[in-house]
Amino acid sequence: MKLVLLSGGSGKRLWPLSNDARSKQFLKVLSNEEGEKESMVQRVWGQLAKNNLVEDSLIATSKSQVEMIHTQLGYDIPIVVEPERRDTFPAIALAAVYLYSIKGCSPNEVVVMLPVDPYVEDQFFTKVREMEDRLRESEAELALLGVKPTYPSEKYGYIVPSRDKRRDYMHVDSFKEKPSEKVAKELMEDQALWNCGVFAFRLEYILNILIEKGVPIHYEQLLNQYHLLPKNSFDYEVVEKANKIIALSYEGYWKDLGTWNTLTEEMRDSINGRGYVSNGLINSHIVNELDIPITLIGLDNVVVAASPDGILVTEKESSPKVKEILKGLEERPMYEERRWGWYKVLEHTKYKEGNEVLTKRICVDTAKNLSYQVHYKRSEVWTVIKGEGVLVIDDQLRHIRAGDVIHIPLGTKHALRATSTMEIIEVQTGSELVEEDIYRFSFEWDEIIKEMTVK
């Protein structure tokens, strides 16, 4: 059995901490057994390790999330990267073809797809293991894992069973998306399950669907044609058209932490970051990534979340509305975590004459490095405010430390490696300050030094 964790989306219901570069699964707001902060993806990967499932697991994700996965889980994590975001059906198709044509998995191999961020107990993955046996035993096309409802929720979809129930699984009759409370109560009486987005299939089943659609089942060919795949969900393209589906029932703890009201229920501390609350507040939280304090007085059941991307103040039950309210908002992320550290945008100005100025605070962790790169539309000035390291300017090495100011003209190749953790104020000036104006020659420091030596 192989497991594929789907890591996509921007989690905009957790704005302003979550954005296209740092999705909800990477927010370090949960606490592990030692009381240390961890993200949803770190928690789930740790649970896979406890259940001896890591060796058979991989993550399907988009380009924008690769660095975050490496930063939080390490560089040996197997990853399948989408050339572009196209919903869950293309992502799952790409992962299936990768397993078949690159990893050499048998068409008879059972593959389980699950979200990268479920908040569950360890025993959840014992039930995941069971899906392979039940799928083979029933000869079904798909096996789903559903959660036994604890209350008539209007937030979740429901798996509706047929009357043909077995001891270890049930046949699926239909699905009901986010019903009213009245209908949800009726569904619970009929033993319907919350749909938690976990499903299993034999690899051959998905490969045959792709062949029928004229989609290549060789990985490199599919990468080249990825933009032609229908931008639809797996539910629409596969689940709704399947003839024989079974479901297993999980009765343990499960929660979708996709909104501020659900996420804060699992946060150990009511204050994360700089903040103060008045005495006697009930069920209120502060999550603050800014360097200025937030004070909350006399407001129960609220969340105040602040990051360089913005500030949110919301009553908890209303917090899911933030995605709809911010629909169409397209702004550059003001904070990102990278393989080498992080950066925070301090100021960005576009002048009517056409030039731009962008100021960042950059942190490069000890022994990490920026890639060897060049820009053709901007110059940069670096002011080192902490630490020391080695700078490469047009194939020349020099040591730099706190207090040094470095000017990097347009068209100049440059790289940096931190001997001790460095912080730099970077001021970019140019006609267009975009990611596309970064042309990289080498990523790894050994490669950079080797390239300099050869020349």
N, C-alpha and C positions, 0 to 999 in steps of 0.2 A: 504494500500500500504506500502511495505517495501523497504527501500533503502540500497543497499550494495555498499560501496566505495571500489574499488580495489586498494590496495596499494602494489605494487610489483615492481620488477626491481631495477636496481642500478642507472639508469639515467647517464650512463657513458658519454653522450654527454656534461654533465656539470662537467666533471673531470677538475681540481683535487679536487673540493669541494665535489663532489658527489662520493660515493663509495658503496660497498655492505652493509656497516654498516649504512651509512647516505645517503639515496637516495635523489633525487632532491626535493621531496615534503617537506623535512625537513630543507631546507636551508633558514635561516632567512635573506633574502635579499630584501623582499618587505616591504612596509610601510603601516600601517593601518591608519584609519582616525585621530588618535592622533599623528601620526608621529613615532610611535614605530615600531621596526622591527618585522616582522612576517613571518612565512613560508607559503607555498602554502596550506598545510593541515590545518593549523590554520585558514587561510582565508576562506577555503571552509567550515570547521566545524562551523565557525561563521556565514556564510551565511545560513547554514542549520538551525541554531538556530533562526535567524531572520525570517525564513519562517516556523517556528514551525514544523520542520522535524526531529529534533534530536532524539526524542523519538522513532521514527520508523526507525532509521538508525543504521547500524553496519559497521565495517571495516574488510575486509578480507585481511590478510597480512601474511608475513613469519616470522619465529622465530626471524630473525636478526633485524626486525623493531619494535618489540613489545615495547621494552624499550623506543625508540624514540617517539612512539605514546603516551605512558603513560607520558613521560616527557613533551610533548608539549600540550597534550589535557586533561590529568588527568587520574586517575586510575579507573574511573567509566565508561569509554568508552567501549561499547560492541565490542569484537574482536573475529574473527574466525581465528585461526592460522594454516597455512599449515605445515604439518610435514616436507615438503621439497618443493622447488620451482619446479613447473611443468607446467608453462604457464597458460593462462587464463581459459581454459576449466576446468581443475581440480579444480582451485581456485573457480570458480563459482559453480561447482557441489558441492563442500564441503560446501559453504555458503548456497546453496539451501537446502541441506540435514539438515544442522544445523537449519535452520528456520522451517523445517517440523518436525524433530524428537526431537529437543531440545526445541524450542520455541513454538511448537504446532500450527504453522500456518496452515490454511486450504489449501488444494490443489488448491482452487480457488483464493487464495491470489495473487495479482499482485506484482511482484518484479521488481524493477528498478536497473540495474547495471550501475555504472558510474565511471570514473577514479577519483582518490582522489585529482587530481591537476589541474582541468580546471580553467583558468583565465576568469571569467565571471562576468556579472552584477547579482544583486540579482534576477532580473526578470527571469533569466534562470531557476530558480527552480520553478517558477510559471508554466513554460512550462513543466517541469518534472512532476509536479502534474497532468497535463492534460493527460499524457500518459496513465494513468489507464483508464480513460473514453473512450479514442479513441480506446484502445486495446479491451475493452469489446464491444464497439459499432460496430467495424469492424469485430469482431470474428477472428482476425488475430492471427497467432502463435507468431509473434514478432512485437513489435513497436520500431522503431528507432527514435532518435532525431538528426536531421541534421541542420547544420548552413547554412544560405543563404550566398553564397560566395561574398566577396567584391572585389576580383580580381582573375585572372586565376592562382591559385597557383599550383605548381608542387609538393608541399610537402605533400598534404593531399589526402586521398582517397575520392571518390565521390559516393554518393547514387543517382542512376539514376532512375527517376520515370517512371511509365508506363503512357499511355495516359488517363488511368482511374483516374482522379483526383477528390477529394472531397473538400468541403469547408475547413474542418479542418485538413485533412491529405491527403496523396497521397499513392497509391500502388507502391511498389518498383519493378522495372523491373530487375535491375542488379546493380553491383558495379564496379567501375573503380579505380584501385590503382595508385596513383601518376602519372597522365598522363603528357604528354608534355604540354607546354603552349598553343599550337595550339588546341590540343584536349580539354584542360580545358576550353578554350573559347567556344567551341562547346557545351560542357556539361552545361556551364552556360546558354547558349541560350535555352537549353532544360530544364531549371529550376532544374538542379541537385544540390544537397546539399553537403557540406563538411561533411564527416562522423566524428563525434566527440566522437565515442565510447560509446554512451549511448543507452541502449536498455532495453525494458520491456517485460515480459512474465508472464503468469500464472504459478504458482509453479508446477502445475500438468504437464505442458508441459515438463519441464526439468526432473521431476521425471520419467515420462514415457520413455524418452530417456535413462536415466540411467538404468532403468529396462530392456529395450531392449538390452543394452550392457552388462547385467549381473552384473551391479554395485550395491552394497547394498545401500539402501536409509535410513539406520539407521546410525547415526553419528559415534558412536564408531567403528562399523564394517568398515565404509568407511575410518576412520583414519588408521585402521590397514592394509587396502588394498590400501592406497593412492598411494603407489609407483607403483602399477599396472596400474593406469590410463594412458591413452595416453598423451604424453607430447606435446599437440597441443593447438592451439588457439581456443577460443570459435567461432570465425568466421569460421574456417575450420570445426570444429566438429558439429556446430549447424546452424549458419546463412546461410552458403552456401547450406545446405540441406533442409532448411525450404521452405514450399510451398506457404505460404501467409504471406508477410511482408508489413507493412505500415510504413510510416515515417511522422513525424511532423516537420514543419519548424520553426526554431528559427532565428529571424532577429536581435537580439541584439548583443552585443559585446561578442566575444569568441576568445580565443587564446590558443594555445598549447605552454607552456613555457619550452619546452624540450631541447632547445639549447641556447647557450650564446647569439646569436644575437636576439632571441625573448625575452629571459628573461631580458636582459638589457634595452629593450624598455619600460619595466614596472617598472624599478627601479627608485626611486625618486632622488637618489644621484648618481653622476658620480664616486664618490670615497667612497668605503666601506672599513674601516680599515685604516692603515697607508699608506699614499700615497700623491703624488704631481703630478700635470699636468701643462704643460706650457700653457700660455695664447693662446686663439684662437683655441684650439683643437675642432674638430667637431665629435660628436657621439663616443667618446672613454670612456672606463670605466676601473676602477681598483677595483678589489675585492680581498682584502688581509687579510688573517687570520694569517699571520706570525708577529713576533715581530720586523721585520726589515722593513724600509720604501721602497716603490717602487716609482720611479720617471719616468714619461712618458713625452717625449718631441717630438713634431713635427710629431706625427703619428695619423692621423684621422681614424675613423671607426675600432678601434682595441679594444680587450679585453685583459687585463692582469689579470689572476686569480692565486692566490697563496695560498697554504695550506700546512700543513705538508706532504701531499701526493705527492706534486710536484708543478711545476710552468708551466702555459700555457700562451703563447703569440700568439695571432691569429688575423688575419683580420676577421671581424665579419661574412661576408658571407661564409667564409671557416670554421667557428667554428664547424659545424656539423660533419666534417671529423674526429674529435678527437677520436670518438668511434672506427672507422675503424683503425686509426693509432695505437691505443693502444690495438687492438685486441690481446688476448692471454696474456696480462700483468696480472700477478697474484702476487700481493704483499699484505702483511697485511695492514689494515687501520692504518694510523699513527695518526689519531684523531677520537675519538668516544664520543658521548654524551650518558650517561647512566641515569638510574632512580635516581642515587645518585649524579650526577654531570657530570664530563668529565675527559678524560685523553688525553695526547699528548705524543707520542713516541719521545724522544729526541735523542736516539742512539741505534742501534742494531748491535751487532758484533757476527759472528760465527767464532770460531777459528778452525784451522786445527786439533787440538787435539780432537775436538768433542764437547767442551763445548760452551755455549752461554752466552752473557751478554746483557741485555735489560734495558735501563734507561727510565723511564716515569716521567712526571709531572702529578700528580693526584690532582683534586679538588673535595672535598666532601662538598656539600652544607649544610648549617645550618639545624640541626635536621634530616639529612639523614644519612644512614649507608651503609657500605659495608656488604655483606653477611658473615655468619660464615662459614669459608672454610678452606681447607687444600690442600697443594701441595706435591706431592711425587717425583717430578723431579727437583725441584728448591728450593733455599733459597732466602730470600728477606731482604734487608736493607732499612728501611724508615728513611728519614730525614725530620722532620716537619719544614716547612719554614713559615707557616702562620696558625693562629687560634689555637684552642684547642678542645679536645674531650675526649672520653672514649675508651680505647683499651681493647679488650678481648684477652688474650693469654692462651690457654689451660684451659679455664673455670675460669681464674683469671682476675679481673678487675683492671685497673689502669688508672689514668688521664695522658694525655700527652698534650704538648703544643709546640709552636714554639721553636726550638733549640734542642728538644729531638731527639735522634737517637735510633731506635728500630731494633734489629736483630731478624728475624723470621726464625729459622732453618727449613730445610726440614722436613715435617711430623708434623708441629706444627699448631694446630687449631687457627684461629685468625679472629677477626672482629673489626670494628671501627665505632663509631658514632661521628659526628661532633657536638660539643656544639655551636661553631661558625664556619663559613666557613673555611675549612682547605685546605691547599695546601701542598703536600708531594712530595719529590723526591724519587722515588722507584727504586732500583737497583736489578734486578732479575739475579741470576746466577744459571745455571744448565745445564743438558744434553739436555733438550727439553722444550722450552718456548712457550707453546701452550695453547689455551683456554681449551682443553680437560683435562689439568692437574689441573683443578679447581673442587674440590669435595665439594659441598655446603651442609651444615646441616640445616641452617635456613636462611631465607631472611629478615624477619621483626625483629626489635630490641626487641620487647616484647617477641617474640618466643625465641630469643637468651638468654635473661635473664631468661625466664622460664626454658629453657633446663639446664642452669647452676644451677638454684635453685633446680631442681629435683635431680641433681647429688650431 
